[in-house]
């Protein structure tokens, strides 16, 4: 329900392998490798850039999940409400959302290998058009678990960001999309 | 995708049995008996009473379906766009929709026995707080199939309505909800 995570920016995708070795040495267990295609929407009458919310359809391995993310909360790591609903079919859900006035904003696609390491999940992400990142997320919603894992993995010497991939992608595209602390949206 | 149906208003629920006998004599095949609980929503910034649209979460036998209905089109029977998406969990979907600003308007609950009769589906409905109805829907989206089945079943001597159960229920409740040809919504 609550997403509490740190996002580490790797300067180079070849670093992913070293991080993965470290995760394994610390006892991390590979949980899966997935290709996730995320479609983000803008609200019909609420500016998600202002409200710092997000609505996303995620397609992965033939499954589709609709996710709402609430505004980011204060703290040293990224923390926000996250509500997930499985849906039967991403295309049908997209069509229905569009009828309700939600507008597709951008697609974020990534290859992710994720490990369970104690009480945190460590995701090794290669994001199309953006580069490589490590996300460390607490399964118990505890900020201290995230910070400890980041330290143990030696990731505290890399820069981190509280921005979402959507936000980073739209920034990089230098599009007409406005970005304001949270998710991004088409500028009015 | 397109809902094309006639809704017959029975003056008395005891008439359901006679209609069912007739459906069976004509070769109708019972497809199921269900208890459907439908929760209707109002749009965060669009007046569904004005636009004649509807958004519904239907719970039935542990399954949940999200449905969008478009404005009713002209014709002798009720015809409108209908988009359905299966969702994993009605409570989770309701929570997510509410976060997006959709507001629950009313619940329509009914017991339905439905038959397949040639190219039409005949539903025998007992709607809580409203009474009994027969819905005849074309599986091929053809108005003439609906009209023929209504005639064959001897239902053309009963009144019919193009109003939805939601609309009929809100009218009966005499609530502060405004009703305008289509679905209903809370008056401003």
Interface residues (C-beta under 8 A of the other chain):
Chain A: X43 X44 X45 X46 X53 X55 X66 X68 X70 X81 X83 X84 X85 X86 X87 X88 X89 X92 X93 X95 X96 X99 X100 X101
Chain B: X43 X44 X45 X46 X53 X55 X66 X68 X70 X81 X83 X84 X85 X86 X87 X88 X89 X92 X93 X95 X96 X99 X100 X101
